[in-house]
Amino acid sequence: MKTISLKIDDSIYGETEKILSKLKKPRNRYINEALEYYNKIQRRKILESKLRKESALVKDESLSVLNEFEEIDYASSQI
């Protein structure tokens, strides 16, 4: 485990303390779970962005190949 120091906005801290008192959960555990959840969301966003970029590259190449096949098919039907 690593020890870190955080500066938290007063409003976020107050809200967190109210929630923690109802959940009966240690602050450290709550913050760890929150960061784990946030990291999961960020990894998904990064993956989504990467997939969108790669999908666009594949789309362009697929259209190019399709056009080539259409030209071959058209040329074959002219014979």
C-alpha positions as CSV (number, residue, x, y, z in Angstrom):
1,M,0.0,0.0,0.0
2,K,1.1,3.5,-0.8
3,T,0.4,6.5,1.4
4,I,-0.7,9.7,-0.3
5,S,-1.8,13.2,0.7
6,L,-4.9,14.7,-0.9
7,K,-6.5,18.1,-1.0
8,I,-10.2,17.7,-1.3
9,D,-12.8,20.4,-1.9
10,D,-14.7,21.1,1.3
11,S,-18.1,20.3,-0.3
12,I,-16.8,16.9,-1.5
13,Y,-15.3,16.1,1.8
14,G,-18.5,17.0,3.7
15,E,-20.7,14.9,1.4
16,T,-18.2,12.0,1.6
17,E,-18.3,12.1,5.4
18,K,-22.1,12.1,5.5
19,I,-22.2,9.0,3.1
20,L,-19.5,7.3,5.1
21,S,-21.4,7.7,8.4
22,K,-24.4,6.0,6.8
23,L,-22.4,3.2,5.1
24,K,-20.2,2.5,8.2
25,K,-17.3,2.1,5.9
26,P,-13.7,3.4,6.5
27,R,-12.8,6.5,4.5
28,N,-9.7,4.8,3.1
29,R,-11.7,1.8,1.8
30,Y,-14.3,4.2,0.3
31,I,-11.7,6.3,-1.5
32,N,-9.9,3.2,-2.8
33,E,-13.2,1.8,-4.2
34,A,-14.0,5.2,-5.8
35,L,-10.6,5.4,-7.5
36,E,-10.8,1.8,-8.7
37,Y,-14.3,2.5,-10.2
38,Y,-13.0,5.8,-11.8
39,N,-10.0,4.0,-13.3
40,K,-12.2,1.4,-14.8
41,I,-14.4,4.1,-16.5
42,Q,-11.3,5.8,-17.8
43,R,-9.8,2.6,-19.2
44,R,-13.1,2.0,-21.0
45,K,-13.0,5.5,-22.4
46,I,-9.4,5.1,-23.6
47,L,-10.3,1.7,-25.2
48,E,-13.4,3.2,-26.9
49,S,-11.3,6.0,-28.3
50,K,-8.7,3.6,-29.6
51,L,-11.4,1.4,-31.2
52,R,-13.0,4.3,-32.9
53,K,-9.7,5.4,-34.4
54,E,-8.9,1.8,-35.6
55,S,-12.4,1.3,-36.8
56,A,-12.2,4.4,-39.0
57,L,-8.9,3.1,-40.5
58,V,-10.4,-0.3,-41.2
59,K,-13.5,1.4,-42.7
60,D,-11.5,3.4,-45.2
61,E,-9.5,0.3,-46.2
62,S,-12.6,-1.8,-46.5
63,L,-14.3,0.7,-48.8
64,S,-11.1,0.8,-50.9
65,V,-11.2,-3.0,-51.3
66,L,-14.9,-3.0,-52.0
67,N,-14.4,-0.5,-54.8
68,E,-11.6,-2.6,-56.3
69,F,-13.9,-5.7,-56.3
70,E,-16.7,-3.7,-57.9
71,E,-14.2,-2.6,-60.6
72,I,-13.1,-6.2,-61.2
73,D,-16.8,-7.4,-61.3
74,Y,-17.7,-4.6,-63.7
75,A,-14.6,-5.4,-66.0
76,S,-15.6,-9.1,-66.0
77,S,-19.1,-8.4,-67.0
78,Q,-17.9,-6.2,-70.0
79,I,-16.1,-9.2,-71.5
